[in-house]
Structure formats: structure tokens, C-alpha cells
């Protein structure tokens, strides 16, 4: 693909996001439908070929989804299967041009990872979303993107599930080519997107496990970490 076309596609990412952000901000708009339409256009733009294994949780049920985190592409991939989910994200995303405002409108829950107070506030917010609002919340326990087995997972998601009695639904995402799709380390956002558009298509496998109850926070965190990162 010629250089100009790649640059044009990068601009389209922000244009598409801005378009649906504007629609979502309209009175009586259906934010979930906007999120689904946005994910469909982004998936088409990057030419992601998604194979879904297992079944995402049904609408109207509250679950906590936990899984591996490879790329910002994880967001449209997951929304494509379940547009009514809410993400927990690092607070830095809020300041990203256009995308940050879209994340806010999409009811993303932001956490300052290095602040214990922020983490405690977010735990209470997630519990409220699950119990009172019957929402589906996605947490990436690794806290960052990775293509290698992470040294540990934060146990917060499993503590929330155990204390609230809400089931978790583990998921795992894999890309081919993996390193090209992965947004890790010191990758630059715009350069990474430019490189993605060098490929005619990217294959994605998204696998959902059956929902399960958390009975032992530490043991379950370790077990599902291994499953999700296989």
C-alpha cells in the first residue's frame, strides 16, 4: 500500500472515532450502538479477520471479564462481540486526542495505577457497576500490554468477583502476525498504526471460557492467568 494511503487510513481512525463520538453525544443516543458501529468500522479499516470461539456473556447479565492484553486492537475486537461492555483503563488514555474523549463517553473506568487511593475508588466503582447497574466490566489484570507471559497479574479483579459473588468470564486474544498487531514496550502509536496498514489482513482469534465463580483469589488468579496467556 502506498505511503499516502497508509497516512490517509491513520487519519480515518480519528475521523471514524470522532464521528461516533459526536453521535453518542446527541440527546437520547444509544451509546452501545455507537460503540458497536465504531468497532465494525475500525475492524474493517484494519482488515481484522476475527474468529470467535465460545460465547460472550448474554446481554443484561453482570460479569467481570478478565483476559490477556496485547494491543489497543483488543478494544474493537471485544466490542464487536459484546458492545455493552465497560472497560477499565489506565488514566493516561483520557488525555489521548479524540480517543480519550470517546473512552470517557463510552463509560470507561479510569484508574491511576500507581495510586492506592485511586485503585480503591475504582474497586468500589466497579462493584457498583456490577451489582447495582448489572454491567459487564472488562479488566486486563496484567495492567499493560504484552506478548510474553507476564510476571504477575494484579488480583484486584478476582477480589472484586469473590467479594461481590459475581462470576468472571476469562477470555484470550491472539493475533497473526502477533508482533505486528501487538502494541508493546516503547511502540509509538502513530508509527504502529502505519505499520499495521502494511498488511493486507490480520487474523484474530478471540476465545471465551464459560463463566466461573472465584473461590480462591490467589489460586484462581494464577490458574486463569496461565489459561489466558497460553
Secondary structure, 3 states (H helix, E strand, C coil): CCHHHHHHHHHHHHHHHHHHHHHHCCCCCCHHHHHHHHHHHHHHHHCEEEEEECCCCCCCCCEEEEECCCCCHHHHHHHHHCCCEEEEEEHHHHHCCCHHHHHHHCCCEEECCCCHHHHHHHHHHHHHHHHCCCCEEEECCCCCCCCCCCCCCCCHHHHHHHHHCCCEEEEEEEEECHHHHCCCCCCCHHHHHHHHCCCCCEEEEEEECCCECCCCHHHHHHHHHHHHCC
